[in-house]
């Protein structure tokens, strides 16, 4: 699981990060904004690496729990 940086701005979540971390899912905390977040560049980058994207503007609160 990856929490995408800065609401999915174009300089967040580099290809190098995706290569090293290899997330299967990513959460983008975002709402209606005038900045264009999340950007197409970040969404395309996540898609390129096969990452399932979840966004709070579409799903509301997203909760994960891990059992150890």
ROFIZA-812546 format. One record per residue: residue number from 0; residue in three letters; y negated, z, x negated of N, C-alpha, C in turn. Coordinates in Angstrom, 2 decimals. Example, Ala and Ser with C-alpha at 12.3 -4.5 7.8 and 13.67 -1.06 7.14 Angstrom:
0	ala	5.69	7.80	-13.19	4.50	7.80	-12.30	3.30	7.80	-13.20
1	ser	2.25	7.08	-12.85	1.06	7.14	-13.67	-0.03	7.87	-12.90
This chain:
0	unk	1.17	0.00	-0.86	0.00	0.00	0.00	-1.22	0.00	-0.89
1	unk	-2.19	-0.85	-0.56	-3.43	-0.94	-1.31	-4.60	-0.77	-0.35
2	unk	-5.53	0.09	-0.71	-6.78	0.18	0.03	-7.76	-0.75	-0.67
3	unk	-8.14	-1.82	0.00	-9.02	-2.83	-0.59	-10.40	-2.23	-0.83
4	unk	-10.93	-2.47	-2.02	-12.22	-1.91	-2.41	-13.40	-2.52	-1.67
5	unk	-14.44	-1.75	-1.55	-15.74	-2.11	-1.00	-15.67	-3.03	0.23
6	unk	-14.85	-2.66	1.17	-14.74	-3.35	2.47	-14.34	-4.82	2.35
7	unk	-13.76	-5.20	1.20	-13.34	-6.59	1.00	-14.43	-7.48	0.47
8	unk	-15.39	-6.92	-0.28	-16.44	-7.74	-0.87	-15.83	-8.70	-1.88
9	unk	-16.56	-9.76	-2.21	-16.00	-10.82	-3.06	-15.62	-10.35	-4.46
10	unk	-16.20	-9.25	-4.93	-15.86	-8.79	-6.28	-14.77	-7.71	-6.28
11	unk	-14.24	-7.41	-5.12	-13.19	-6.38	-5.05	-11.81	-7.02	-5.08
12	unk	-10.82	-6.25	-5.49	-9.42	-6.64	-5.41	-9.15	-7.95	-6.16
13	unk	-9.22	-7.85	-7.47	-9.03	-9.01	-8.34	-7.57	-9.47	-8.36
14	unk	-7.38	-10.70	-8.84	-6.01	-11.22	-8.99	-5.22	-10.36	-9.97
15	unk	-5.88	-9.89	-11.02	-5.20	-9.05	-12.01	-4.67	-7.78	-11.34
16	unk	-5.50	-7.16	-10.51	-5.08	-5.96	-9.79	-3.86	-6.26	-8.92
17	unk	-3.90	-7.35	-8.20	-2.78	-7.72	-7.33	-1.52	-8.01	-8.13
18	unk	-1.67	-8.62	-9.31	-0.52	-8.88	-10.18	0.12	-7.58	-10.66
19	unk	-0.71	-6.63	-11.07	-0.21	-5.38	-11.63	0.36	-4.46	-10.56
20	unk	-0.36	-4.31	-9.45	0.04	-3.38	-8.40	1.13	-3.97	-7.51
21	unk	1.00	-5.25	-7.18	2.00	-5.91	-6.34	2.16	-5.30	-4.95
22	unk	1.05	-5.06	-4.24	1.17	-4.43	-2.93	1.84	-5.34	-1.91
23	unk	2.53	-4.72	-0.97	3.12	-5.48	0.14	2.16	-5.50	1.33
24	unk	1.35	-4.44	1.45	0.36	-4.34	2.51	-0.96	-3.86	1.94
25	unk	-2.04	-4.24	2.63	-3.38	-3.79	2.23	-4.17	-3.42	3.47
26	unk	-4.98	-2.38	3.33	-5.88	-1.97	4.40	-7.31	-2.27	3.98
27	unk	-8.05	-2.89	4.88	-9.47	-3.11	4.66	-10.22	-2.31	5.70
28	unk	-10.99	-1.33	5.23	-11.81	-0.52	6.11	-13.12	-1.27	6.33
29	unk	-13.28	-1.79	7.54	-14.43	-2.66	7.81	-14.78	-2.61	9.29
30	unk	-16.02	-2.88	9.56	-16.51	-2.99	10.92	-17.51	-4.14	10.98
31	unk	-18.14	-4.30	12.09	-19.15	-5.35	12.23	-20.23	-5.12	11.18
32	unk	-20.55	-6.18	10.42	-21.55	-6.04	9.36	-22.22	-7.37	9.08
33	unk	-23.35	-7.33	8.41	-24.11	-8.55	8.11	-23.81	-9.06	6.70
34	unk	-22.87	-8.43	6.00	-22.56	-8.81	4.62	-21.41	-9.81	4.52
35	unk	-20.74	-10.07	5.63	-19.61	-11.00	5.60	-18.33	-10.38	5.07
36	unk	-18.24	-9.06	5.13	-17.03	-8.38	4.66	-16.00	-8.31	5.78
37	unk	-14.76	-8.52	5.50	-14.21	-8.93	4.21	-14.48	-10.41	3.97
38	unk	-14.62	-10.77	2.71	-14.94	-12.16	2.38	-13.70	-13.04	2.42
39	unk	-13.94	-14.31	2.61	-12.84	-15.28	2.62	-12.11	-15.27	1.28
40	unk	-12.85	-15.09	0.18	-12.24	-15.07	-1.15	-11.17	-13.98	-1.25
41	unk	-11.50	-12.79	-0.77	-10.54	-11.68	-0.85	-9.37	-11.91	0.10
42	unk	-9.65	-12.36	1.31	-8.56	-12.63	2.25	-7.63	-13.72	1.72
43	unk	-8.20	-14.77	1.12	-7.39	-15.84	0.53	-6.56	-15.32	-0.64
44	unk	-7.15	-14.46	-1.47	-6.47	-13.88	-2.63	-5.27	-13.04	-2.16
45	unk	-5.49	-12.23	-1.14	-4.40	-11.40	-0.62	-3.29	-12.28	-0.04
46	unk	-3.67	-13.31	0.67	-2.67	-14.24	1.24	-1.87	-14.92	0.14
47	unk	-2.55	-15.32	-0.93	-1.89	-15.99	-2.06	-0.77	-15.11	-2.63
48	unk	-0.96	-13.80	-2.63	0.03	-12.88	-3.15	0.97	-12.34	-2.08
49	unk	0.89	-12.91	-0.88	1.81	-12.54	0.19	1.61	-11.14	0.74
50	unk	0.38	-10.64	0.65	0.07	-9.29	1.11	-0.26	-9.31	2.60
51	unk	0.37	-8.43	3.36	0.06	-8.26	4.78	-1.24	-7.47	4.87
52	unk	-2.23	-8.04	5.57	-3.55	-7.41	5.65	-3.72	-6.72	7.00
53	unk	-4.18	-5.47	6.94	-4.50	-4.69	8.14	-5.96	-4.29	8.03
54	unk	-6.70	-4.44	9.14	-8.13	-4.15	9.11	-8.51	-3.19	10.23
55	unk	-9.35	-2.23	9.89	-9.73	-1.21	10.86	-10.57	-1.77	12.00
56	unk	-11.27	-2.88	11.79	-12.06	-3.44	12.89	-11.17	-4.03	13.97
57	unk	-9.93	-4.36	13.62	-8.99	-4.92	14.59	-8.02	-3.88	15.13
58	unk	-7.64	-2.91	14.28	-6.62	-1.93	14.67	-7.16	-0.52	14.92
59	unk	-8.39	-0.26	14.56	-8.89	1.11	14.63	-8.35	1.90	13.45
60	unk	-8.15	3.19	13.64	-7.63	4.05	12.57	-6.21	3.60	12.19
61	unk	-5.95	3.58	10.90	-4.62	3.21	10.41	-4.09	4.41	9.64
62	unk	-2.91	4.87	10.02	-2.34	6.06	9.41	-0.98	5.71	8.81
63	unk	-0.76	6.17	7.60	0.52	6.02	6.93	1.03	7.39	6.54
64	unk	2.31	7.57	6.56	2.89	8.79	6.03	4.06	8.42	5.14
65	unk	4.25	9.23	4.13	5.33	8.97	3.16	6.24	10.19	3.17
66	unk	7.52	9.96	3.34	8.49	11.04	3.27	9.06	11.08	1.86
67	unk	9.05	12.26	1.29	9.58	12.42	-0.06	10.83	13.26	0.00
